[in-house]
């Protein structure tokens, strides 16, 4: 399984928004659909909550890729 890092600048971020802004889904509606279809795992478990709060250190699995969420320091 491929692994990638998703950088966020604030937390928490809702799951469907992460799928949308990273390009895993083509739109917010598309992101909500794949979540509702049980295609997304958070921390190893199928997640059906579209607005699940994602924090730094969480993992997301979708389409054979595992993503680790990392909070970026926004200070200059």
Backbone as CSV, one residue per row, in Angstrom:
resi,resn,N_x,N_y,N_z,CA_x,CA_y,CA_z,C_x,C_y,C_z
1,UNK,0.853,-1.182,0.000,0.000,0.000,0.000,0.898,1.245,0.000
2,UNK,0.606,2.157,-0.890,1.331,3.417,-0.983,0.990,4.298,0.209
3,UNK,1.987,5.049,0.681,1.753,5.966,1.796,2.119,7.383,1.398
4,UNK,1.295,8.330,1.814,1.539,9.735,1.546,1.196,10.545,2.786
5,UNK,1.667,11.789,2.810,1.379,12.688,3.928,0.449,13.792,3.445
6,UNK,-0.563,14.084,4.240,-1.453,15.214,3.985,-1.094,16.285,5.003
7,UNK,-0.726,17.458,4.512,-0.374,18.571,5.389,-1.605,19.443,5.603
8,UNK,-1.917,19.707,6.863,-3.014,20.611,7.201,-2.446,21.787,7.984
9,UNK,-3.154,22.907,7.950,-2.655,24.111,8.622,-3.458,24.469,9.860
10,UNK,-4.536,23.737,10.087,-5.336,23.913,11.302,-6.025,22.584,11.582
11,UNK,-6.468,22.421,12.788,-7.223,21.217,13.118,-8.326,21.571,14.089
12,UNK,-9.392,20.818,14.111,-9.655,19.664,13.242,-10.133,20.099,11.855
13,UNK,-10.061,19.153,10.906,-10.593,19.345,9.556,-11.574,18.209,9.308
14,UNK,-12.726,18.527,8.736,-13.729,17.495,8.465,-13.240,16.574,7.350
15,UNK,-13.536,15.291,7.501,-13.054,14.261,6.581,-13.385,14.583,5.131
16,UNK,-14.623,14.940,4.837,-14.987,15.161,3.434,-14.195,16.329,2.840
17,UNK,-13.843,17.312,3.665,-13.067,18.453,3.173,-11.653,18.028,2.804
18,UNK,-11.071,17.115,3.575,-9.735,16.610,3.245,-9.777,15.870,1.920
19,UNK,-10.782,15.019,1.719,-10.891,14.301,0.453,-11.047,15.266,-0.713
20,UNK,-11.766,16.340,-0.488,-11.995,17.332,-1.545,-10.720,18.125,-1.848
21,UNK,-10.081,18.712,-0.826,-8.950,19.591,-1.116,-7.681,18.858,-1.525
22,UNK,-7.591,17.570,-1.245,-6.423,16.808,-1.688,-6.621,16.219,-3.079
23,UNK,-7.843,16.315,-3.598,-8.120,15.775,-4.925,-8.500,14.308,-4.934
24,UNK,-8.660,13.708,-3.750,-9.103,12.311,-3.696,-10.519,12.190,-4.249
25,UNK,-11.303,13.246,-4.087,-12.660,13.310,-4.634,-12.748,14.579,-5.472
26,UNK,-13.589,14.552,-6.502,-13.674,15.693,-7.409,-14.481,16.860,-6.856
27,UNK,-15.271,16.603,-5.822,-16.099,17.655,-5.222,-16.460,17.259,-3.802
28,UNK,-17.074,18.207,-3.089,-17.545,17.891,-1.746,-18.612,16.816,-1.770
29,UNK,-19.507,16.892,-2.761,-20.549,15.876,-2.896,-19.969,14.510,-3.213
30,UNK,-18.953,14.491,-4.077,-18.283,13.230,-4.409,-17.599,12.631,-3.198
31,UNK,-16.985,13.493,-2.383,-16.324,13.035,-1.161,-17.340,12.424,-0.205
32,UNK,-18.474,13.097,-0.047,-19.521,12.584,0.843,-20.044,11.241,0.350
33,UNK,-20.137,11.060,-0.963,-20.625,9.800,-1.520,-19.673,8.643,-1.252
34,UNK,-18.361,8.841,-1.457,-17.433,7.736,-1.228,-17.360,7.380,0.257
35,UNK,-17.535,8.385,1.115,-17.567,8.101,2.554,-18.814,7.292,2.888
36,UNK,-19.973,7.721,2.376,-21.232,7.020,2.640,-21.215,5.599,2.092
37,UNK,-20.451,5.373,1.010,-20.345,4.041,0.411,-19.381,3.128,1.161
38,UNK,-18.734,3.643,2.221,-17.823,2.826,3.019,-16.468,2.614,2.375
39,UNK,-16.061,3.516,1.488,-14.791,3.369,0.776,-13.609,4.010,1.496
40,UNK,-13.871,4.666,2.617,-12.821,5.406,3.325,-12.644,4.827,4.727
41,UNK,-11.383,4.631,5.100,-11.073,4.196,6.466,-10.317,5.316,7.177
42,UNK,-10.621,5.484,8.447,-9.886,6.416,9.299,-9.322,5.608,10.455
43,UNK,-8.017,5.675,10.626,-7.326,4.923,11.676,-7.673,3.438,11.626
44,UNK,-7.792,2.898,10.400,-7.988,1.469,10.193,-9.421,0.971,10.201
45,UNK,-10.386,1.846,10.491,-11.796,1.435,10.547,-12.609,2.200,9.504
46,UNK,-13.557,1.515,8.887,-14.426,2.173,7.918,-15.141,3.322,8.611
47,UNK,-15.098,4.483,7.974,-15.704,5.681,8.548,-16.864,6.138,7.677
48,UNK,-18.037,6.278,8.284,-19.233,6.704,7.563,-19.648,8.131,7.904
49,UNK,-18.961,8.762,8.859,-19.278,10.144,9.234,-18.579,11.110,8.273
50,UNK,-19.356,11.806,7.489,-18.793,12.737,6.510,-18.052,13.880,7.177
51,UNK,-18.536,14.292,8.321,-17.936,15.425,9.026,-17.036,14.984,10.188
52,UNK,-16.547,13.758,10.125,-15.624,13.250,11.137,-14.459,14.225,11.279
53,UNK,-14.143,14.596,12.495,-13.058,15.541,12.755,-11.716,14.818,12.676
54,UNK,-10.881,15.267,11.757,-9.571,14.657,11.538,-8.514,15.542,12.187
55,UNK,-7.615,14.891,12.911,-6.560,15.587,13.640,-5.189,15.104,13.146
56,UNK,-4.165,15.862,13.467,-2.803,15.460,13.141,-2.515,14.092,13.756
57,UNK,-1.897,13.215,12.981,-1.592,11.861,13.441,-2.599,10.832,12.989
58,UNK,-3.783,11.271,12.559,-4.784,10.332,12.046,-4.325,9.786,10.699
59,UNK,-4.802,8.596,10.365,-4.522,8.030,9.056,-5.838,7.857,8.306
60,UNK,-5.762,8.048,6.993,-6.915,7.901,6.115,-6.509,6.937,5.010
61,UNK,-7.357,5.938,4.741,-7.103,5.009,3.644,-8.213,5.159,2.623
62,UNK,-7.808,5.308,1.356,-8.773,5.445,0.266,-8.103,5.025,-1.036
63,UNK,-8.794,4.196,-1.815,-8.335,3.769,-3.143,-6.930,3.167,-3.112
64,UNK,-6.645,2.355,-2.088,-5.362,1.663,-2.011,-4.193,2.522,-1.557
65,UNK,-4.472,3.719,-1.074,-3.410,4.611,-0.596,-3.693,4.961,0.860
66,UNK,-2.639,4.926,1.667,-2.761,5.309,3.076,-2.123,6.682,3.237
67,UNK,-2.881,7.593,3.825,-2.432,8.961,4.043,-2.289,9.189,5.536
68,UNK,-1.228,9.871,5.939,-1.045,10.276,7.323,-1.216,11.794,7.375
69,UNK,-2.012,12.259,8.321,-2.290,13.689,8.442,-1.265,14.316,9.375
70,UNK,-0.688,15.421,8.908,0.340,16.101,9.700,0.023,17.588,9.762
71,UNK,0.019,18.145,10.964,-0.214,19.568,11.161,1.070,20.329,10.863
72,UNK,0.965,21.288,9.946,2.109,22.129,9.599,2.103,23.365,10.479
73,UNK,3.260,23.782,10.886,3.398,25.001,11.672,3.192,26.185,10.745
74,UNK,2.221,27.024,11.040,1.922,28.158,10.162,2.710,29.409,10.515
75,UNK,3.528,29.335,11.539,4.347,30.482,11.926,5.490,30.657,10.914
76,UNK,5.882,31.888,10.628,6.952,32.129,9.628,8.305,31.643,10.095
